[in-house]
Amino acid sequence: MTFTLGPKATSAGYKLAAFDQIGSTNAEAMVRARDGERGPTWFATTEQTAGRGRRQRAWVAPRGNLASSILEVMDVSPAVAATLGFAAGLSLESALQKLSIEANMRRAGTEPLQFALKWPNDVLAERQKLAGILLEAEAVAGNRLAVVVGIGTNVVAAPEGTPTPATSLAALGVQVGAEELFKALAEAWVEFRGIWDNGRGFGEIRKLWLERAFGVGERVAIQTGTTKVEGTFDTIDDTGCLIVRTADGRRMPITAGEVYFGTAASVGAA
């Protein structure tokens, strides 16, 4: 198969740059934005050799996994652009649900596959990391913001020895290729990007995200540098911050950090 856009993405004016192999789809998207590309454009590959996750960690994407990035140039502030990551999580979760129907039929008598969104940027399956999202933004000519949302999904393989246990669609019994997943993702993106509406619809995105959120009401610990905040995952606010309810009843907003749930919260590892 080859990468293609579906009818919704095509009619909405999205373009596609597909690669047999590339260092980083996010990096390629931002280079093109600096060179004048205004999108909206998808960048996709089944083999990424220099991918990055949050905090400059390497993102391993061997042949057969999906590395994809969407470039959108818009008139929003960086703070508003940051909330687009929640729409990305919803888009991927929606695509995964649609593509997992056959696998769930084979699981007759057992619970269907459970996908969930982990703050701030992970998609989980059966409580294991299936995908990561990396959002980057940079000012470009015309006082506009180039926003690149990278979405890396473990289709055929997952890394081992990661802080959070990882899994792949193949290991879960979902027999789809990266190209098929990309097409479903790009179609879903049109829907949730439309709801987000340059931040004006984040209230609805927030509601939908919380319905699919992992760990609401559970014990949580967030490590930021040498600071550790512990409590209960209460909600996310209208800017996308994680709200932790501490033992003394305070509601603390968290803007960034490593998030650990359940028993892992007590030891600061997942």
N, C-alpha and C positions, 0 to 999 in steps of 0.2 A: 504493500500500500504506500501511498504518498500523502503528504499533508495537504489537506484541502479545507476551505471554509464552507460552512453550511449556508443555507438560503438566508437565514436571519442576519448572520454576520455580513454576508455579501451585500444584501439590500441596505444594510445600515452603513455601508461605505468602508468597511474594514479591509485592510490589505494584509498580505501574508508574505513573509520572507522565511523560506524553509532551508535548512542546511543538513547535509549528511553528517557533518561533524563541525563543532565550533567550540571555541574556548568558553564563552559565556554569552548566553542570549541577552542577559541584562546589559552587559558591557557593550555588545553590538548595538542594542537599541539606543543606549545613551550616546554612543559615538555618532550614530546617524542623526539623533536629535540635535547635537552640536553642529552637524553639517547641514542642518536645515530641514530634515525630515519632520513633518508635523503630524503624521499618522491620521487616524488611528491605525496602527500596524502591529500585527503579531509576528513574533520571531520564534521559531520552533526547531527542535532537533531531537534525534533519538540518541545522540552521544555528545555529551558536554565534557570538555577536558579541563576547564579551569573555572568551574562554577563556584559561587560564593553564597553562603548563608548569612544569617545575622552575625554581627561582631567579626566579620571577615573570616568566618570558618569556611573550610572547604566544603562544597556540596558535591558529593560523589554521584555522577550520573552515567553509569556504564551503558553500553549499547543496548537499546531496547527500552530504557526508561524515557520519560518525557521531561524535557526541559523547555519551558515556554515563557515568553515575556510579552506583555502588551505595552506599547508606547502610546500614551495619550498626552497631547499638549493642551493645556487648559488655563483659564483665568481664575485660579483659586490660590489661596494661601497654602504654605506648606502644612500647616496644622489641619486644614480641611482635607488636603490631599492624602494625609496619613490615614484618614478614615476609609479610603478606597480599599485598603487591605481587607476590610471586613466583607465588602462586596465580592472580593476575589475568593475568599473562603466559602462564601455562599454559592458562588458559581461552580467551584470545583465539587462541593458536596452535592449539589443538584445533579451535575454530570455523573458523578459516581453512583448516585442512587438509580439513575436511569440505566446505567450500564451493568448494574448488579442484579437486575431482575432474574436473569437466567441462573446465576449462581445461587440466589436465594431459593429458587425453585428446587435446586438440587439439595438444598439443606432442609428439605421437608421434615417436619417434626422437631426442628431446632429453631432457635431464635434467628431472625434474619441478620445479616451483617449490620453492625452498628457503626455508623460514621458520626464523628463529632468534631466540633471546632474548638481548638484550644487557644486561649489568649496567649500572645497576641497574633500568632501567625502560622499555626500548625493545623493540619487536618489529620485526625486520628481515625484508625479503624481497629475495632476490638481493643481499644485503649493503647494502641501502638502507633507510632508516627508513620504515616503514609505519605505525607506531602508537607512541604514548607513553602512559605510565601515571603518574598523579600521585596519591599517597596523602596524605591530610590527616586529622588526628585532633584531637579537642577534648573535654575533660571536660564531661559534662552531669550533670543532677540525678541523684541516686542513686549518686554516685561511680562512674559508668560512663563508658565512652569511646565517643564517636561517631566512627566511622571511615568516611571517604568515599574510595572508590577511583575516580578518574576515568580513563576509557579513551577516548582519541581516536584514530580510525582514518581514514586517507586512503582513502576509497572511490572518489570520482570525480576527485579532484584532489590534488596535492601542492604544498607551497610550494617556491619556487625560492630559490636563494641561501642556503640553510641551511648551518650548519657541517658537518652530516652530510648527504650527498645523500639526498633523499627520493623516494619513489615512491607510487603509488596502486594499488589493486586494478584499476582500469580500465586503467591503463598496463601492467599485468602480464597483461591478457587475462582477468581474473576478472570476469565480468559478473553482479554481484549488487548489490542495493540496500542502503542503510543499514538498512532495516527487517529484511531477511532476515538480515543479519549480526548485528544486535542479538539477534534471537530465538535464533540459534545460540550466541551469546556467553552469554546469560542461562541457557541450558540447560547449557552447559559449566561455568558458574560454580557451579551447584549441586553438580556432581561435585567440583571442585577445592576449593571452600570446605569441603565435607564432609571431604575428605582432610586439609585444613589443621587443622580442628577446634580453633579458638581457640588455635592454635600447637602443640597437642599432636602434630599430624601433620607438623610442618615437616620432620622427617627425610625423610619420603617425598616431600614437595614438593621439597625440595632435590635429592634423587636424580633426580626427573623433570625438574626445571629444568636440571640439569647435562647431562642427555642431549640437551637442545635448545639448550644455551648456545653463543653465538657466541664464538670466539676462545680457547677453552681450549687451553693449550699454546703460544699465539702471543705474540709480543712485544706489550707493552702499556705505555702511559704514562698516569698519572693526575695531572691537574692540580687542586690544591686551593689556591685563592688564589695565593700566590707559590711554593708548594711543589710540586715535581714528583717523582713516584716512578716509576721505570722498572724493568722486569723482564719476567717471564713470568707470564701469567694461569694460576695453579695450580688454584684451585677457589674455592668459597664455603664459609664455615664454618657452624657450626650456629646462628649469629645472622644470617646473610645477608651478612656482610662479604666483600668481595672479597679474596682472598689472592694477593699478588704475591710471586713468588720472585725476589729480586734477584740481581745478578751475583755477589755474595759469598755466596750461598746462604741468606740470611735469608728468612723467610716473613713478610711484612708485611701485617697486616689493614688494609683501607681501608674506611672507613664512608661516604664520600661523595666526589664529585669528578667531573670531566669525563674520560671514558675514551676513549683513542685506541688503535687497533690497527694492526699491520703497519707499513707505511712511514709512515703518519701519526703513529705514535708518536714518530718521531725529530724531527718538527717541531711536535708538539703541536697538530695540527689534523686534522679528519676531514672 
